[in-house]
Amino acid sequence: MGGFPMTLPLETFITKIHDLPQKVVLVVSGGGSGALSALLEVPGASRTLLEGIVPYSEEAMVHFLGGRPDQFCSAATSRALAMVAFRRALQYAPSEKNNVAGVAATASLASDRPKQGPHRAHVAIQTLSTTITYSVELQKGARTRQEEENVVRSLVLNAVAEATGLDDRLPVPLLPEEKIDSSRVEAPRGWQEILLGRTPALMIGQTPKSPVSSLRGIFSGAFNPRHRGHLRMVEVAEQVYGLHVEYEISLENMDKPPLDYYELARRLKQFGPEEVVWLTRAAAFVEKADLFPGATFLVGADTIRRIADPTYYGTSAACQDAWQRIAARGCRFLVFGRDLGRGFIRLSDLDLPEMLRAICREVPPEQFREDISSTALRQTGQW
């Protein structure tokens, strides 16, 4: 990890952290709770810690993230936790956006039952400008649980030191064959403005070609990864339905953890220089309709079914109000069939309220059928 390893006593190291003006929200799960205890045990912790959270169960983790991660112990999940932590820090100290950070750790360590997978830890730092990740795989069976906890504690405390601007680092007790892998992504100013909510929508560094149609299509998605089904949907929308399609990626998503800068950069690399990609924070389609009035949204049958579900709105009245607002903005849905695990489902198979169905148009199976999903690609290791 960055910085200079020191042989400072632990209390002195933490005191130096507490003496700095930066503040953090710290989240640990599966290991690393000793870092939170160490910070609290040294006087002055209130100058550093805005909040310390341990979402230990799967239910607690899902609730904290706002969605279920692909894995509960991974670099991606640690980054998502750090992003949520950073956003909480902004809420607690809204005037100190450049002096707050989210720090998070996920770990899978020795337990009272055998573990099939590797023992590992992932630590992430999220600031307004940067996403940083540190990951290490520990030699299985070489340490006790407490010894593995000590490794994670040092990693987390070093991350807190880095987040607060301290150059000193604690030594991390690694074995010769163990190493720390790291990644770092610096966000352009525009990304930062989106994260802060100061800019509603940002076109990401693309050079758009001249549209062949005045009919605008918006394809909103996580694109994790982008696959042939996505490409085929755009082809059909443009060639059959005469739309000029642009893409939208939101930092916030319904039922999914938020995006950090690393994930955003990775997904944007999938698009070519002539493809328009918008970055937003519009998690719901009613918000997207406000940003893209008059657009036709390309969606799968699974997505339109969620749009019809009052659960996502709180009440049935709020649900109907959202559909009315979407329609009032002149927006429509072009609905593509999906294999949802129980056969191919198309728009006509869904029991939708008439108010929502009125602004939907079905793409028949003879025009589009691609039984592929981003989730399946990730599960098979193809992304």
C-alpha positions as CSV (number, residue, x, y, z in Angstrom):
1,M,0.0,0.0,0.0
2,G,1.2,3.6,-0.6
3,G,3.1,5.5,2.0
4,F,6.1,4.6,4.1
5,P,6.0,1.6,6.5
6,M,6.9,2.8,10.0
7,T,7.6,1.1,13.3
8,L,5.5,3.6,15.2
9,P,3.5,2.3,18.2
10,L,-0.1,1.7,17.1
11,E,-1.4,4.3,19.5
12,T,1.0,6.9,18.1
13,F,0.0,6.0,14.5
14,I,-3.7,6.4,15.3
15,T,-3.1,9.6,17.1
16,K,-1.5,11.1,14.0
17,I,-4.6,10.0,12.0
18,H,-6.9,11.7,14.6
19,D,-4.8,14.9,14.4
20,L,-5.7,15.3,10.7
21,P,-8.8,17.1,9.5
22,Q,-10.1,14.5,7.2
23,K,-13.1,12.4,8.3
24,V,-14.2,8.9,7.2
25,V,-17.1,6.5,7.3
26,L,-15.6,3.0,7.9
27,V,-17.4,-0.2,6.9
28,V,-16.0,-3.7,7.6
29,S,-17.6,-7.1,7.0
30,G,-16.1,-10.6,7.4
31,G,-13.0,-9.3,9.1
32,G,-11.2,-6.0,10.0
33,S,-13.3,-5.1,13.0
34,G,-10.1,-4.7,15.0
35,A,-9.3,-1.6,12.9
36,L,-12.6,0.0,14.1
37,S,-11.8,-0.9,17.7
38,A,-8.3,0.4,17.4
39,L,-9.5,3.8,16.1
40,L,-12.1,4.1,18.9
41,E,-9.7,3.1,21.6
42,V,-7.4,6.1,21.0
43,P,-8.6,9.5,22.2
44,G,-9.8,11.8,19.5
45,A,-11.7,9.3,17.4
46,S,-14.6,11.7,16.9
47,R,-12.3,13.9,14.8
48,T,-11.8,11.0,12.4
49,L,-14.8,8.7,12.4
50,L,-18.1,10.0,11.3
51,E,-19.5,6.4,11.5
52,G,-18.4,2.9,11.9
53,I,-20.6,0.1,10.5
54,V,-20.3,-3.7,10.5
55,P,-23.0,-5.2,8.1
56,Y,-22.0,-8.8,8.9
57,S,-25.0,-10.9,7.7
58,E,-26.0,-11.2,4.1
59,E,-29.3,-9.4,4.8
60,A,-27.4,-6.5,6.4
61,M,-25.0,-6.3,3.5
62,V,-27.7,-6.3,0.9
63,H,-29.6,-3.6,2.8
64,F,-26.6,-1.4,3.2
65,L,-25.6,-1.7,-0.5
66,G,-29.1,-1.3,-1.8
67,G,-28.8,-4.5,-3.8
68,R,-27.3,-8.0,-3.8
69,P,-23.6,-8.2,-5.0
70,D,-22.4,-11.0,-7.2
71,Q,-20.0,-12.0,-4.3
72,F,-20.0,-10.9,-0.7
73,C,-16.2,-10.9,-0.5
74,S,-14.7,-9.3,-3.5
75,A,-12.8,-6.2,-4.7
76,A,-16.0,-5.0,-6.4
77,T,-18.0,-5.4,-3.2
78,S,-15.4,-3.6,-1.1
79,R,-15.5,-0.7,-3.7
80,A,-19.3,-0.6,-3.6
81,L,-19.3,-0.5,0.2
82,A,-16.7,2.3,0.1
83,M,-18.9,4.3,-2.3
84,V,-22.0,3.9,0.0
85,A,-19.8,4.9,2.9
86,F,-18.5,8.0,1.0
87,R,-22.1,9.1,0.2
88,R,-23.0,8.7,3.9
89,A,-19.9,10.8,4.8
90,L,-21.2,13.5,2.4
91,Q,-24.5,13.5,4.2
92,Y,-22.9,13.9,7.6
93,A,-20.4,16.6,6.4
94,P,-22.0,18.2,3.3
95,S,-19.6,21.2,3.4
96,E,-16.5,19.1,3.5
97,K,-16.7,17.1,0.2
98,N,-12.9,17.2,-0.3
99,N,-12.2,16.2,3.3
100,V,-14.3,13.0,3.7
101,A,-13.8,9.5,2.5
102,G,-15.4,6.1,2.6
103,V,-13.2,3.2,3.6
104,A,-14.5,-0.4,3.4
105,A,-13.2,-4.0,3.8
106,T,-14.6,-7.4,3.0
107,A,-12.8,-10.5,4.1
108,S,-13.2,-14.2,4.1
109,L,-11.0,-15.6,6.9
110,A,-10.5,-18.7,9.0
111,S,-13.7,-19.8,10.6
112,D,-15.0,-22.6,12.9
113,R,-15.9,-24.5,9.7
114,P,-13.8,-25.4,6.7
115,K,-13.9,-22.9,3.8
116,Q,-13.7,-24.1,0.2
117,G,-12.5,-20.9,-1.2
118,P,-9.3,-18.9,-0.5
119,H,-8.8,-16.8,2.5
120,R,-8.7,-13.2,1.3
121,A,-9.3,-9.6,2.1
122,H,-10.3,-6.6,-0.1
123,V,-10.0,-3.0,1.2
124,A,-11.3,0.1,-0.7
125,I,-11.1,3.8,-0.4
126,Q,-13.5,6.2,-2.0
127,T,-13.1,9.9,-2.1
128,L,-14.6,12.5,-4.4
129,S,-11.8,12.2,-6.9
130,T,-10.5,8.6,-6.5
131,T,-11.4,4.9,-6.1
132,I,-8.6,2.8,-4.7
133,T,-8.6,-1.0,-4.0
134,Y,-6.1,-3.3,-2.2
135,S,-6.5,-7.0,-2.3
136,V,-4.6,-9.9,-0.8
137,E,-5.0,-13.7,-0.8
138,L,-3.7,-15.2,2.4
139,Q,-2.0,-18.6,2.5
140,K,-4.7,-21.0,3.7
141,G,-4.0,-22.7,7.0
142,A,-0.8,-20.7,7.7
143,R,-2.4,-18.5,10.4
144,T,-5.0,-18.6,13.2
145,R,-8.1,-16.5,12.8
146,Q,-6.7,-13.9,15.1
147,E,-3.4,-13.7,13.0
148,E,-5.5,-13.3,9.8
149,E,-7.5,-10.5,11.6
150,N,-4.2,-8.7,12.4
151,V,-3.3,-8.7,8.7
152,V,-6.7,-7.2,7.8
153,R,-6.5,-4.7,10.7
154,S,-3.2,-3.3,9.4
155,L,-4.6,-3.1,5.8
156,V,-7.7,-1.2,7.0
157,L,-5.8,1.2,9.2
158,N,-3.4,1.9,6.4
159,A,-6.3,2.6,4.2
160,V,-7.7,5.0,6.8
161,A,-4.3,6.7,7.0
162,E,-4.2,7.1,3.2
163,A,-7.7,8.4,3.1
164,T,-6.9,11.0,5.7
165,G,-3.6,12.1,4.0
166,L,-1.1,10.5,6.5
167,D,2.1,9.2,4.8
168,D,3.0,6.8,7.6
169,R,2.0,3.1,7.2
170,L,1.9,0.2,9.5
171,P,3.8,-2.9,8.5
172,V,1.5,-5.6,7.1
173,P,2.5,-9.1,8.4
174,L,2.5,-10.9,5.1
175,L,4.3,-14.2,4.3
176,P,6.9,-14.2,1.5
177,E,4.6,-15.6,-1.1
178,E,1.8,-13.2,-0.4
179,K,1.4,-9.8,-2.1
180,I,-1.0,-6.9,-2.2
181,D,-2.6,-6.2,-5.5
182,S,-3.9,-2.6,-6.0
183,S,-5.9,-0.5,-8.5
184,R,-6.5,3.2,-8.6
185,V,-8.9,5.3,-10.8
186,E,-8.9,9.0,-10.8
187,A,-12.2,10.5,-11.8
188,P,-12.5,13.4,-14.3
189,R,-14.2,16.5,-13.0
190,G,-17.4,15.7,-14.8
191,W,-17.8,12.4,-13.0
192,Q,-17.3,14.1,-9.7
193,E,-20.0,16.6,-10.6
194,I,-22.4,13.8,-11.4
195,L,-21.6,12.1,-8.1
196,L,-22.3,15.3,-6.2
197,G,-25.6,15.7,-8.0
198,R,-24.5,19.1,-9.5
199,T,-24.8,17.9,-13.1
200,P,-27.9,15.9,-14.0
201,A,-26.5,14.2,-17.1
202,L,-23.0,14.1,-18.7
203,M,-22.0,12.8,-22.2
204,I,-18.9,10.8,-21.6
205,G,-16.0,11.8,-23.9
206,Q,-17.5,10.4,-27.0
207,T,-17.6,11.9,-30.6
208,P,-21.1,11.2,-31.7
209,K,-21.9,10.5,-35.4
210,S,-24.7,12.5,-37.0
211,P,-28.0,10.9,-36.1
212,V,-29.8,9.3,-39.0
213,S,-33.1,9.7,-37.3
214,S,-34.7,12.4,-35.2
215,L,-36.4,9.7,-33.1
216,R,-34.3,9.3,-30.0
217,G,-33.8,5.9,-28.3
218,I,-32.2,5.6,-24.9
219,F,-30.8,2.3,-23.8
220,S,-30.3,2.4,-20.1
221,G,-28.3,-0.4,-18.5
222,A,-25.5,-1.6,-16.3
223,F,-23.7,-3.2,-19.2
224,N,-21.9,-5.6,-16.9
225,P,-20.9,-6.7,-19.4
226,R,-22.2,-5.5,-22.7
227,H,-23.0,-8.5,-24.9
228,R,-24.4,-9.5,-28.3
229,G,-28.0,-9.3,-27.0
230,H,-27.4,-5.5,-26.2
231,L,-25.9,-5.0,-29.7
232,R,-28.8,-6.8,-31.4
233,M,-31.4,-4.8,-29.5
234,V,-29.8,-1.6,-30.8
235,E,-29.6,-3.0,-34.3
236,V,-33.3,-3.8,-34.2
237,A,-34.3,-0.5,-32.7
238,E,-32.4,1.5,-35.3
239,Q,-33.0,-0.6,-38.4
240,V,-36.6,-1.7,-37.8
241,Y,-38.1,1.0,-35.6
242,G,-36.1,4.0,-36.9
243,L,-34.6,5.1,-33.6
244,H,-31.2,6.8,-33.1
245,V,-30.0,5.0,-30.0
246,E,-27.9,6.5,-27.2
247,Y,-26.8,4.7,-24.0
248,E,-27.2,5.7,-20.4
249,I,-25.3,4.4,-17.3
250,S,-26.5,5.5,-13.9
251,L,-24.3,5.6,-10.8
252,E,-27.4,4.5,-8.9
253,N,-29.5,1.5,-9.9
254,M,-32.6,-0.2,-8.6
255,D,-31.7,-3.4,-6.7
256,K,-28.0,-3.1,-7.5
257,P,-25.0,-1.7,-5.5
258,P,-23.9,1.8,-6.7
259,L,-21.1,2.2,-9.2
260,D,-17.6,3.4,-8.2
261,Y,-15.1,5.0,-10.6
262,Y,-13.3,1.8,-11.3
263,E,-16.5,0.0,-12.4
264,L,-17.6,3.0,-14.4
265,A,-14.3,3.2,-16.2
266,R,-14.4,-0.5,-16.9
267,R,-17.9,-0.4,-18.4
268,L,-17.2,2.7,-20.5
269,K,-14.3,1.0,-22.2
270,Q,-16.8,-1.3,-24.0
271,F,-18.2,1.6,-26.1
272,G,-16.7,3.0,-29.3
273,P,-15.9,6.7,-30.0
274,E,-19.0,7.2,-32.1
275,E,-21.4,5.8,-29.5
276,V,-23.1,8.4,-27.2
277,V,-23.0,7.3,-23.5
278,W,-24.7,9.5,-20.9
279,L,-23.7,9.3,-17.2
280,T,-26.5,10.1,-14.7
281,R,-27.7,9.3,-11.2
282,A,-31.2,8.5,-12.4
283,A,-32.0,5.2,-10.8
284,A,-35.7,5.1,-11.8
285,F,-37.2,5.5,-15.3
286,V,-39.4,8.4,-14.1
287,E,-36.1,10.2,-13.4
288,K,-34.7,9.2,-16.7
289,A,-37.8,10.5,-18.5
290,D,-37.1,13.9,-16.9
291,L,-33.6,13.9,-18.4
292,F,-34.6,12.5,-21.8
293,P,-38.1,13.8,-22.7
294,G,-39.6,12.4,-25.8
295,A,-37.3,9.4,-25.8
296,T,-38.1,5.8,-26.4
297,F,-36.5,3.6,-23.8
298,L,-35.2,0.1,-24.9
299,V,-36.0,-2.3,-22.1
300,G,-36.3,-6.1,-21.6
301,A,-39.6,-7.7,-20.5
302,D,-38.0,-8.2,-17.0
303,T,-37.4,-4.4,-16.7
304,I,-40.9,-3.4,-17.8
305,R,-42.3,-5.9,-15.2
306,R,-40.3,-4.1,-12.5
307,I,-41.5,-0.7,-13.7
308,A,-45.0,-2.0,-13.1
309,D,-44.3,-3.2,-9.6
310,P,-45.5,-0.8,-6.8
311,T,-42.8,-2.2,-4.5
312,Y,-40.3,0.1,-6.2
313,Y,-42.4,3.2,-5.6
314,G,-43.7,2.7,-2.1
315,T,-47.4,2.9,-2.9
316,S,-49.7,2.1,-5.9
317,A,-50.5,5.8,-6.1
318,A,-46.8,6.7,-6.5
319,C,-46.5,4.0,-9.1
320,Q,-49.3,5.3,-11.2
321,D,-48.0,8.9,-10.8
322,A,-44.6,7.7,-12.2
323,W,-46.2,6.2,-15.3
324,Q,-48.2,9.4,-15.8
325,R,-45.1,11.5,-15.6
326,I,-43.3,9.3,-18.0
327,A,-46.1,9.5,-20.5
328,A,-46.4,13.3,-19.9
329,R,-42.7,13.6,-20.9
330,G,-43.6,12.0,-24.2
331,C,-41.6,8.9,-23.4
332,R,-42.3,5.4,-24.5
333,F,-40.9,1.8,-24.0
334,L,-39.8,-0.5,-26.7
335,V,-40.0,-3.9,-25.0
336,F,-37.8,-6.8,-26.0
337,G,-38.6,-10.4,-24.9
338,R,-36.3,-12.1,-22.4
339,D,-35.7,-15.7,-21.2
340,L,-36.3,-15.3,-17.5
341,G,-35.4,-18.8,-16.6
342,R,-38.9,-20.2,-17.1
343,G,-39.1,-19.7,-20.8
344,F,-39.1,-16.7,-23.2
345,I,-41.3,-13.9,-21.9
346,R,-42.6,-11.1,-24.1
347,L,-44.7,-8.0,-23.5
348,S,-48.0,-9.7,-24.4
349,D,-47.3,-12.4,-21.7
350,L,-47.2,-9.8,-18.9
351,D,-50.2,-8.6,-16.9
352,L,-49.6,-4.9,-17.1
353,P,-51.9,-2.1,-16.1
354,E,-53.4,-0.5,-19.1
355,M,-51.9,2.9,-18.3
356,L,-48.4,1.5,-18.6
357,R,-49.2,-0.9,-21.5
358,A,-50.4,2.1,-23.5
359,I,-46.9,3.5,-23.7
360,C,-45.3,0.2,-24.6
361,R,-44.5,-1.4,-27.9
362,E,-43.6,-5.0,-28.3
363,V,-40.7,-6.3,-30.4
364,P,-41.9,-9.7,-31.6
365,P,-39.7,-12.8,-31.2
366,E,-39.2,-13.1,-34.9
367,Q,-37.4,-9.7,-34.8
368,F,-35.4,-10.4,-31.7
369,R,-34.5,-13.3,-29.5
370,E,-31.2,-13.6,-27.7
371,D,-31.1,-15.9,-24.7
372,I,-28.1,-14.3,-23.1
373,S,-27.6,-12.2,-19.9
374,S,-24.9,-10.2,-18.3
375,T,-25.4,-12.1,-15.1
376,A,-24.8,-15.5,-16.8
377,L,-21.6,-14.2,-18.4
378,R,-20.3,-13.0,-15.1
379,Q,-21.1,-16.3,-13.4
380,T,-19.2,-18.2,-16.1
381,G,-16.2,-16.0,-15.7
382,Q,-16.5,-14.4,-19.1
383,W,-16.3,-10.8,-17.6
